[in-house]
């Protein structure tokens, strides 16, 4: 995805990485099809939601939860409760 950056909680930015989004969804228990579908939607959304080419990681998480909740509520709950150690 050309040029979209993600602002992390600590204020640093990194390139948008669709594989990170997809892997997070897969790790929450969603199917491959669900993960690919949601990742595509999040990628398209991020391109329009970005301000000056930057989208916040928290906003990506919220969008994933919104989409995943409609498809797989159990996986959405797992995704929401996951915290990086």
C-alpha positions as CSV (number, residue, x, y, z in Angstrom):
1,X,0.0,0.0,0.0
2,X,1.7,3.1,-1.2
3,X,2.7,5.6,1.4
4,X,0.4,5.0,4.3
5,X,2.1,5.2,7.6
6,X,0.8,3.8,10.9
7,X,1.3,5.9,14.1
8,X,1.9,3.6,17.0
9,X,1.0,4.2,20.7
10,X,4.5,5.5,21.5
11,X,4.3,8.0,18.7
12,X,6.6,6.3,16.3
13,X,5.5,5.6,12.7
14,X,6.0,2.7,10.4
15,X,4.8,1.6,7.0
16,X,1.3,0.1,6.8
17,X,1.9,-3.7,6.7
18,X,-1.1,-5.7,5.6
19,X,0.5,-8.9,6.8
20,X,0.5,-7.6,10.4
21,X,-3.2,-6.8,10.2
22,X,-4.0,-10.2,8.6
23,X,-1.9,-12.2,11.0
24,X,-3.5,-10.5,14.0
25,X,-6.9,-11.4,12.7
26,X,-5.8,-15.0,12.0
27,X,-4.3,-15.3,15.4
28,X,-7.6,-14.3,16.9
29,X,-9.3,-17.4,15.5
30,X,-10.8,-16.0,12.3
31,X,-10.7,-18.1,9.1
32,X,-8.3,-17.3,6.2
33,X,-11.2,-16.0,4.1
34,X,-12.4,-13.8,6.9
35,X,-8.9,-12.5,7.6
36,X,-8.3,-11.7,3.9
37,X,-11.7,-10.0,3.5
38,X,-11.3,-7.8,6.6
39,X,-7.6,-7.0,5.7
40,X,-8.7,-5.8,2.3
41,X,-11.4,-3.6,3.8
42,X,-9.1,-2.2,6.4
43,X,-6.5,-1.5,3.7
44,X,-9.0,0.4,1.6
45,X,-10.4,2.3,4.6
46,X,-6.9,3.3,5.8
47,X,-6.2,4.9,2.4
48,X,-9.2,7.2,2.9
49,X,-9.0,7.6,6.7
50,X,-5.3,8.7,6.8
51,X,-4.5,12.3,7.7
52,X,-1.4,13.5,5.9
53,X,-0.7,9.8,5.0
54,X,-0.8,8.7,8.6
55,X,-3.4,6.5,10.4
56,X,-3.3,5.7,14.1
57,X,-2.8,2.0,15.1
58,X,-5.7,2.4,17.6
59,X,-8.0,3.4,14.7
60,X,-6.9,0.4,12.7
61,X,-7.7,-1.8,15.7
62,X,-11.1,-0.2,16.1
63,X,-11.9,-0.8,12.4
64,X,-10.8,-4.4,12.6
65,X,-13.0,-4.9,15.6
66,X,-16.0,-3.3,13.9
67,X,-15.6,-5.5,10.8
68,X,-14.6,-8.7,12.6
69,X,-17.5,-8.3,15.1
70,X,-20.0,-8.6,12.3
71,X,-18.3,-11.7,10.9
72,X,-16.9,-13.6,13.8
73,X,-17.8,-12.2,17.3
74,X,-15.7,-14.8,19.1
75,X,-12.6,-13.9,17.1
76,X,-13.4,-10.2,17.7
77,X,-13.4,-10.7,21.4
78,X,-10.1,-12.5,21.3
79,X,-8.6,-9.8,19.1
80,X,-9.9,-7.0,21.4
81,X,-8.5,-8.7,24.5
82,X,-5.1,-9.4,23.0
83,X,-2.3,-7.2,24.5
84,X,1.3,-7.2,23.4
85,X,3.6,-8.3,26.2
